[in-house]
Structures are given as structure tokens and as C-alpha cells.
Amino acid sequence: MVQVVFFLLTLLGVLGVMGLMVLYPLFKTLVGYLEVLRVVSPSERIEGAGEVIPGFGGGKASL
């Protein structure tokens, strides 16, 4: 009985760590994109958006 509980806790911990390792980068890139959209939200700056997004997004992704 104790072994079953220990096995389930270990499985839960491994799955949780793997899930965090997958979800955390996705969450960071999503936050980075949202910040970029907030910075480049005015529609007057459309012509400059092509230069702003790659540099800003690349900086966020590399952190």
C-alpha cells in the first residue's frame, strides 16, 4: 500500500516537473508577445512594427 502511494507521488512529481518545463517557456513567450502588442498597439505605428517586433521578441525569448 505504501509503495503504491509512493509510486503515485513520484509519478505526479515527474509529470508536474515535465509540465512546468514545457509550459513555462510557452508562458514566457506569450507574455513577451502580449508586451510587444501593448507597446506597438497604436495603429499609426504599423510601418514601424516590422522593426519593433523581431528585436523585442528576440530579446524576450533569449532571456
Secondary structure, DSSP 4 states (H G I P E B T S, - for coil): -HHHHHHHHHHHHHHHHHHHHHHHHHHHHHHHHHHHHHHT-SGGGHHHHHHHHHHHHHHHHH-
